[in-house]
Amino acid sequence: MKNRLKAALWGAFYGDAYALGAHWLYDTQEISKAELKKGGFNDPLAKYHAGKRAGDFTHYGDQMLWLLEAVANEDDFSLQGFSKAWQAKMSRYQGYVDGASKHTLNALNEGKSSLGCGSDSHDLSVVGRMMPLIYAYHNDMDKMMEFVKLHTVFTHMSRSLVESAAYFNELILAVSLGADICRAVEEIALAYSDTLQEWVAQGVDKAESESIEAIKSLGQSCSVEGGFAAVVYLLMRFTDFQEAMEANVLAGGDSAARGMIVGAVLGAHGGMEVLPFNYNAMNDADAIAKYIEMIDAKNA
């Protein structure tokens, strides 16, 4: 299980870095014409990622790395402690600052509590960023689920995102223990709201469709409404890690948010051996490896 969750963590980072090249491009023909390097990392085409280069993370992956660092350095996860570190890093961050992050940073700067500074954003990206908490605290289910919830509401005070994070948390754990992905996707949903079950059904129903057509239909954008179903579609459609990454990027839109979750689930299912050969060629791979070693030492 530990090997598979380690692969899930690396897979989430890879899904973000691999998406950087075409992230937030919605014109799929433009993406196709760009002739991005398949199986490798690419410089970003979108203006939002000025200063980034191939192998970097989007702002989602950067924030996930901050979380991994915090988890590695603390005896136990504390939202108050993490919020202070996050505030310091975000205050001097040179990458793209999305609406949810702006709202949360402003609230912290005004002296609001870390539990009262979340935005009303419904962006799916916060769900993909939770993987460090799953890796570090998988041996204590109650603690892990609580930490994932706290991390979600810190920037995204949204019931649908809290539920989505809990669902994908369960899915990642289930497949890391050997559950079939397609079966688990549908069975786990039965314990959740009608809305979430409908999103799952939408993704499942598109499983036989080509990826660009399916994701355009379900929703390319950042919102959990559409993005969730698009993730389900990718998990139902593809079993090969790199094929899923490629299809996700070519479908455009918020491919990084989708890619983080898909990478985590497929990594959890197959373990380290299913990751692409260049998974540790990301520019922050050494930092990730160091923080993983620190977490492993604490949990030994």
ZAMIVEX-841156 format. One record per residue (C-alpha): residue number from 1; chain; x negated, y negated, z. Coordinates in Angstrom, 3 decimals, decimal comma, always signed. Example, Ala and Ser with C-alpha at 12.3 -4.5 7.8 and 13.67 -1.06 7.14 Angstrom:
# ZAMIVEX-841156
[node 1 'A' [-12,300 +4,500 +7,800]]
[node 2 'A' [-13,670 +1,060 +7,140]]
# end
This chain:
# ZAMIVEX-841156
[node 1 'A' [+0,000 +0,000 +0,000]]
[node 2 'A' [-2,777 -2,431 +0,906]]
[node 3 'A' [-4,513 -1,873 -2,450]]
[node 4 'A' [-1,255 -2,560 -4,257]]
[node 5 'A' [-0,504 -5,708 -2,298]]
[node 6 'A' [-4,019 -6,935 -2,984]]
[node 7 'A' [-3,262 -6,400 -6,673]]
[node 8 'A' [+0,005 -8,285 -6,206]]
[node 9 'A' [-1,897 -11,253 -4,780]]
[node 10 'A' [-4,425 -11,251 -7,606]]
[node 11 'A' [-1,579 -10,698 -10,073]]
[node 12 'A' [+0,260 -13,773 -8,858]]
[node 13 'A' [-2,835 -15,937 -9,285]]
[node 14 'A' [-3,495 -14,432 -12,705]]
[node 15 'A' [+0,088 -15,067 -13,823]]
[node 16 'A' [-0,346 -18,748 -13,039]]
[node 17 'A' [-3,800 -19,158 -14,594]]
[node 18 'A' [-2,843 -17,233 -17,718]]
[node 19 'A' [+0,169 -19,506 -18,232]]
[node 20 'A' [-1,806 -22,761 -17,964]]
[node 21 'A' [-2,499 -23,051 -21,689]]
[node 22 'A' [+1,139 -23,304 -22,763]]
[node 23 'A' [+2,751 -24,285 -19,477]]
[node 24 'A' [+5,685 -26,673 -19,834]]
[node 25 'A' [+5,770 -26,461 -23,610]]
[node 26 'A' [+9,343 -25,630 -24,585]]
[node 27 'A' [+8,898 -25,420 -28,351]]
[node 28 'A' [+7,993 -21,774 -28,928]]
[node 29 'A' [+6,895 -22,474 -32,496]]
[node 30 'A' [+4,401 -25,020 -31,183]]
[node 31 'A' [+3,032 -22,396 -28,803]]
[node 32 'A' [+2,738 -19,841 -31,585]]
[node 33 'A' [+0,976 -22,289 -33,901]]
[node 34 'A' [-1,513 -23,222 -31,175]]
[node 35 'A' [-3,134 -19,791 -31,546]]
[node 36 'A' [-3,940 -19,454 -27,878]]
[node 37 'A' [-6,544 -16,855 -26,995]]
[node 38 'A' [-4,729 -13,630 -26,153]]
[node 39 'A' [-5,901 -11,759 -23,112]]
[node 40 'A' [-7,856 -14,753 -21,881]]
[node 41 'A' [-7,479 -18,173 -20,353]]
[node 42 'A' [-6,847 -21,360 -22,296]]
[node 43 'A' [-7,217 -25,090 -21,859]]
[node 44 'A' [-3,808 -26,698 -21,253]]
[node 45 'A' [-1,907 -28,154 -24,186]]
[node 46 'A' [+0,564 -30,175 -22,104]]
[node 47 'A' [-0,282 -33,671 -20,881]]
[node 48 'A' [+0,816 -32,788 -17,343]]
[node 49 'A' [-2,387 -30,831 -16,761]]
[node 50 'A' [-4,950 -33,410 -17,835]]
[node 51 'A' [-8,339 -32,560 -16,351]]
[node 52 'A' [-7,598 -28,843 -16,090]]
[node 53 'A' [-9,583 -26,312 -18,087]]
[node 54 'A' [-9,308 -22,659 -19,043]]
[node 55 'A' [-9,388 -20,466 -15,942]]
[node 56 'A' [-7,930 -23,137 -13,654]]
[node 57 'A' [-4,572 -22,868 -11,940]]
[node 58 'A' [-1,579 -25,068 -12,474]]
[node 59 'A' [-0,490 -27,097 -9,457]]
[node 60 'A' [+1,471 -24,013 -8,353]]
[node 61 'A' [-1,609 -21,837 -8,151]]
[node 62 'A' [-3,552 -24,602 -6,449]]
[node 63 'A' [-0,948 -24,751 -3,683]]
[node 64 'A' [-0,945 -20,956 -3,378]]
[node 65 'A' [-4,713 -21,098 -2,890]]
[node 66 'A' [-4,225 -23,670 -0,126]]
[node 67 'A' [-1,807 -21,269 +1,548]]
[node 68 'A' [-4,237 -18,361 +1,210]]
[node 69 'A' [-6,993 -20,481 +2,758]]
[node 70 'A' [-4,747 -21,453 +5,662]]
[node 71 'A' [-3,692 -17,859 +6,299]]
[node 72 'A' [-7,317 -16,713 +6,214]]
[node 73 'A' [-8,474 -19,365 +8,676]]
[node 74 'A' [-5,649 -19,207 +11,233]]
[node 75 'A' [-5,098 -16,520 +13,842]]
[node 76 'A' [-1,415 -16,638 +12,949]]
[node 77 'A' [+0,519 -18,655 +10,395]]
[node 78 'A' [+1,813 -21,933 +11,781]]
[node 79 'A' [+3,944 -24,173 +9,597]]
[node 80 'A' [+2,865 -27,172 +11,643]]
[node 81 'A' [-0,798 -26,323 +11,112]]
[node 82 'A' [-0,321 -25,526 +7,439]]
[node 83 'A' [+1,658 -28,711 +6,855]]
[node 84 'A' [-1,234 -30,813 +8,176]]
[node 85 'A' [-3,720 -29,081 +5,890]]
[node 86 'A' [-1,288 -29,327 +2,960]]
[node 87 'A' [-0,692 -33,030 +3,633]]
[node 88 'A' [-4,418 -33,756 +3,629]]
[node 89 'A' [-5,000 -31,833 +0,404]]
[node 90 'A' [-1,947 -33,205 -1,395]]
[node 91 'A' [-2,848 -36,780 -0,429]]
[node 92 'A' [-6,032 -36,545 -2,479]]
[node 93 'A' [-4,854 -34,042 -5,092]]
[node 94 'A' [-5,855 -34,878 -8,670]]
[node 95 'A' [-3,497 -32,442 -10,408]]
[node 96 'A' [+0,174 -32,821 -11,245]]
[node 97 'A' [+2,368 -33,610 -8,235]]
[node 98 'A' [+5,890 -32,337 -8,807]]
[node 99 'A' [+9,042 -33,864 -7,370]]
[node 100 'A' [+9,331 -31,472 -4,447]]
[node 101 'A' [+5,736 -32,093 -3,409]]
[node 102 'A' [+6,165 -35,873 -3,674]]
[node 103 'A' [+9,259 -35,722 -1,480]]
[node 104 'A' [+7,574 -33,552 +1,139]]
[node 105 'A' [+4,395 -35,627 +1,193]]
[node 106 'A' [+6,353 -38,859 +1,602]]
[node 107 'A' [+8,379 -37,328 +4,424]]
[node 108 'A' [+5,249 -36,152 +6,237]]
[node 109 'A' [+3,647 -39,564 +5,792]]
[node 110 'A' [+6,755 -41,084 +7,393]]
[node 111 'A' [+6,239 -38,856 +10,426]]
[node 112 'A' [+8,985 -36,314 +9,794]]
[node 113 'A' [+8,729 -32,791 +11,165]]
[node 114 'A' [+7,366 -30,036 +8,928]]
[node 115 'A' [+10,793 -28,403 +9,266]]
[node 116 'A' [+12,595 -31,511 +8,080]]
[node 117 'A' [+10,649 -32,637 +5,048]]
[node 118 'A' [+11,811 -30,193 +2,388]]
[node 119 'A' [+13,281 -31,508 -0,858]]
[node 120 'A' [+16,557 -30,502 -2,490]]
[node 121 'A' [+14,662 -29,090 -5,476]]
[node 122 'A' [+15,813 -25,751 -6,899]]
[node 123 'A' [+12,533 -25,054 -8,706]]
[node 124 'A' [+11,558 -21,381 -8,759]]
[node 125 'A' [+7,834 -22,074 -8,326]]
[node 126 'A' [+7,895 -22,015 -4,523]]
[node 127 'A' [+8,904 -18,346 -4,621]]
[node 128 'A' [+5,785 -17,348 -6,527]]
[node 129 'A' [+3,521 -19,144 -4,069]]
[node 130 'A' [+4,471 -16,912 -1,112]]
[node 131 'A' [+2,216 -13,955 -1,947]]
[node 132 'A' [-0,582 -14,770 +0,566]]
[node 133 'A' [+1,947 -14,394 +3,385]]
[node 134 'A' [+3,112 -11,010 +2,127]]
[node 135 'A' [-0,459 -9,765 +1,862]]
[node 136 'A' [-1,510 -10,991 +5,285]]
[node 137 'A' [+1,581 -10,003 +7,282]]
[node 138 'A' [+3,039 -6,950 +5,526]]
[node 139 'A' [+2,484 -4,840 +8,643]]
[node 140 'A' [+5,021 -6,943 +10,573]]
[node 141 'A' [+8,155 -7,227 +8,457]]
[node 142 'A' [+10,061 -9,605 +10,736]]
[node 143 'A' [+7,135 -11,985 +11,089]]
[node 144 'A' [+6,403 -11,878 +7,366]]
[node 145 'A' [+10,002 -12,621 +6,356]]
[node 146 'A' [+10,172 -15,509 +8,810]]
[node 147 'A' [+6,910 -16,989 +7,544]]
[node 148 'A' [+8,089 -16,715 +3,930]]
[node 149 'A' [+11,290 -18,549 +4,851]]
[node 150 'A' [+9,386 -21,308 +6,660]]
[node 151 'A' [+7,017 -21,719 +3,734]]
[node 152 'A' [+9,967 -22,005 +1,337]]
[node 153 'A' [+11,913 -24,655 +3,238]]
[node 154 'A' [+8,769 -26,697 +3,882]]
[node 155 'A' [+8,972 -28,073 +0,337]]
[node 156 'A' [+12,296 -26,668 -0,940]]
[node 157 'A' [+15,257 -26,912 +1,437]]
[node 158 'A' [+17,446 -24,722 -0,744]]
[node 159 'A' [+19,608 -21,773 +0,279]]
[node 160 'A' [+19,246 -20,193 -3,164]]
[node 161 'A' [+15,449 -20,357 -2,977]]
[node 162 'A' [+15,336 -18,953 +0,557]]
[node 163 'A' [+17,430 -16,042 -0,676]]
[node 164 'A' [+15,366 -15,628 -3,843]]
[node 165 'A' [+12,131 -15,556 -1,850]]
[node 166 'A' [+13,552 -12,905 +0,484]]
[node 167 'A' [+14,711 -10,814 -2,480]]
[node 168 'A' [+11,385 -10,855 -4,307]]
[node 169 'A' [+9,593 -10,278 -1,003]]
[node 170 'A' [+11,590 -7,059 -0,577]]
[node 171 'A' [+11,062 -6,078 -4,199]]
[node 172 'A' [+7,287 -6,486 -3,989]]
[node 173 'A' [+7,130 -4,392 -0,823]]
[node 174 'A' [+9,400 -1,700 -2,272]]
[node 175 'A' [+7,385 -1,223 -5,448]]
[node 176 'A' [+4,118 -1,299 -3,477]]
[node 177 'A' [+5,465 +1,771 -1,687]]
[node 178 'A' [+6,194 +3,526 -4,969]]
[node 179 'A' [+9,729 +2,476 -5,864]]
[node 180 'A' [+10,646 +2,302 -9,540]]
[node 181 'A' [+10,803 -1,353 -10,577]]
[node 182 'A' [+13,977 -1,214 -12,666]]
[node 183 'A' [+15,854 +0,764 -10,059]]
[node 184 'A' [+14,664 -1,404 -7,176]]
[node 185 'A' [+15,564 -4,639 -8,999]]
[node 186 'A' [+19,227 -3,620 -9,071]]
[node 187 'A' [+19,486 -1,730 -5,781]]
[node 188 'A' [+17,894 -4,422 -3,610]]
[node 189 'A' [+20,207 -7,047 -5,100]]
[node 190 'A' [+23,238 -5,278 -3,620]]
[node 191 'A' [+22,373 -6,684 -0,186]]
[node 192 'A' [+22,380 -10,263 -1,468]]
[node 193 'A' [+24,909 -12,866 -2,565]]
[node 194 'A' [+27,215 -12,600 -5,557]]
[node 195 'A' [+25,249 -15,405 -7,200]]
[node 196 'A' [+21,945 -13,573 -6,899]]
[node 197 'A' [+23,553 -10,357 -8,111]]
[node 198 'A' [+24,835 -12,231 -11,155]]
[node 199 'A' [+21,327 -13,517 -11,923]]
[node 200 'A' [+20,018 -9,963 -11,718]]
[node 201 'A' [+22,798 -8,743 -14,009]]
[node 202 'A' [+22,009 -11,463 -16,541]]
[node 203 'A' [+18,372 -10,417 -16,686]]
[node 204 'A' [+19,214 -6,723 -16,904]]
[node 205 'A' [+21,722 -7,328 -19,699]]
[node 206 'A' [+19,010 -8,946 -21,840]]
[node 207 'A' [+16,511 -6,115 -21,386]]
[node 208 'A' [+16,804 -4,924 -24,995]]
[node 209 'A' [+16,382 -8,415 -26,479]]
[node 210 'A' [+13,145 -9,916 -27,757]]
[node 211 'A' [+11,435 -12,083 -25,158]]
[node 212 'A' [+11,647 -15,499 -26,822]]
[node 213 'A' [+15,329 -15,050 -27,598]]
[node 214 'A' [+16,103 -13,674 -24,140]]
[node 215 'A' [+14,291 -16,318 -22,110]]
[node 216 'A' [+15,650 -19,162 -24,223]]
[node 217 'A' [+19,122 -17,790 -23,552]]
[node 218 'A' [+18,582 -17,274 -19,823]]
[node 219 'A' [+16,685 -20,513 -19,277]]
[node 220 'A' [+13,112 -21,654 -19,861]]
[node 221 'A' [+13,207 -24,416 -17,261]]
[node 222 'A' [+11,893 -24,711 -13,707]]
[node 223 'A' [+15,221 -24,076 -11,983]]
[node 224 'A' [+15,940 -20,859 -10,126]]
[node 225 'A' [+19,183 -20,823 -12,099]]
[node 226 'A' [+17,817 -19,208 -15,227]]
[node 227 'A' [+14,267 -18,717 -14,077]]
[node 228 'A' [+15,279 -15,938 -11,695]]
[node 229 'A' [+17,114 -14,048 -14,435]]
[node 230 'A' [+14,180 -14,563 -16,809]]
[node 231 'A' [+11,849 -12,926 -14,274]]
[node 232 'A' [+14,244 -9,995 -13,948]]
[node 233 'A' [+14,351 -9,690 -17,726]]
[node 234 'A' [+10,551 -9,512 -17,969]]
[node 235 'A' [+10,415 -6,859 -15,246]]
[node 236 'A' [+13,077 -4,766 -16,967]]
[node 237 'A' [+11,539 -5,180 -20,421]]
[node 238 'A' [+7,809 -4,675 -19,823]]
[node 239 'A' [+5,809 -2,110 -17,883]]
[node 240 'A' [+2,378 -3,192 -19,122]]
[node 241 'A' [+0,912 -6,086 -17,135]]
[node 242 'A' [-0,802 -7,915 -19,985]]
[node 243 'A' [+2,112 -7,440 -22,386]]
[node 244 'A' [+4,400 -9,049 -19,811]]
[node 245 'A' [+1,995 -11,964 -19,353]]
[node 246 'A' [+1,773 -12,515 -23,106]]
[node 247 'A' [+5,534 -12,390 -23,672]]
[node 248 'A' [+6,121 -14,736 -20,765]]
[node 249 'A' [+3,749 -17,385 -22,119]]
[node 250 'A' [+5,060 -17,207 -25,685]]
[node 251 'A' [+8,607 -17,796 -24,410]]
[node 252 'A' [+7,657 -21,288 -23,209]]
[node 253 'A' [+8,951 -23,515 -20,456]]
[node 254 'A' [+7,968 -22,905 -16,849]]
[node 255 'A' [+5,939 -19,820 -17,649]]
[node 256 'A' [+3,686 -20,306 -14,616]]
[node 257 'A' [+6,529 -19,963 -12,098]]
[node 258 'A' [+7,781 -16,838 -13,856]]
[node 259 'A' [+4,276 -15,463 -14,325]]
[node 260 'A' [+3,379 -15,638 -10,653]]
[node 261 'A' [+6,338 -13,478 -9,640]]
[node 262 'A' [+6,019 -11,040 -12,539]]
[node 263 'A' [+2,289 -10,703 -11,888]]
[node 264 'A' [+2,915 -10,003 -8,215]]
[node 265 'A' [+5,559 -7,337 -8,859]]
[node 266 'A' [+3,615 -5,529 -11,590]]
[node 267 'A' [+0,437 -5,712 -9,531]]
[node 268 'A' [+2,240 -4,298 -6,510]]
[node 269 'A' [+3,594 -1,468 -8,612]]
[node 270 'A' [+0,397 -0,419 -10,368]]
[node 271 'A' [-2,417 -1,484 -8,071]]
[node 272 'A' [-5,764 -3,012 -8,978]]
[node 273 'A' [-6,275 -0,749 -11,991]]
[node 274 'A' [-3,417 -2,360 -13,958]]
[node 275 'A' [-4,867 -5,858 -13,717]]
[node 276 'A' [-6,605 -7,199 -16,837]]
[node 277 'A' [-10,377 -6,727 -16,950]]
[node 278 'A' [-10,896 -10,479 -16,547]]
[node 279 'A' [-8,640 -10,973 -13,525]]
[node 280 'A' [-11,632 -12,070 -11,448]]
[node 281 'A' [-12,842 -14,524 -14,103]]
[node 282 'A' [-10,475 -17,219 -12,874]]
[node 283 'A' [-12,407 -20,289 -11,809]]
[node 284 'A' [-11,416 -19,905 -8,148]]
[node 285 'A' [-11,846 -16,122 -8,048]]
[node 286 'A' [-14,746 -16,308 -5,582]]
[node 287 'A' [-12,656 -18,329 -3,138]]
[node 288 'A' [-9,766 -15,874 -3,449]]
[node 289 'A' [-12,079 -12,924 -2,810]]
[node 290 'A' [-13,599 -14,662 +0,225]]
[node 291 'A' [-10,211 -15,403 +1,779]]
[node 292 'A' [-9,012 -11,857 +1,134]]
[node 293 'A' [-12,090 -10,523 +2,946]]
[node 294 'A' [-11,367 -12,828 +5,885]]
[node 295 'A' [-7,761 -11,623 +6,085]]
[node 296 'A' [-8,859 -7,994 +5,844]]
[node 297 'A' [-11,348 -8,511 +8,674]]
[node 298 'A' [-8,642 -9,987 +10,902]]
[node 299 'A' [-6,260 -7,120 +10,136]]
[node 300 'A' [-8,836 -4,345 +10,560]]
# end
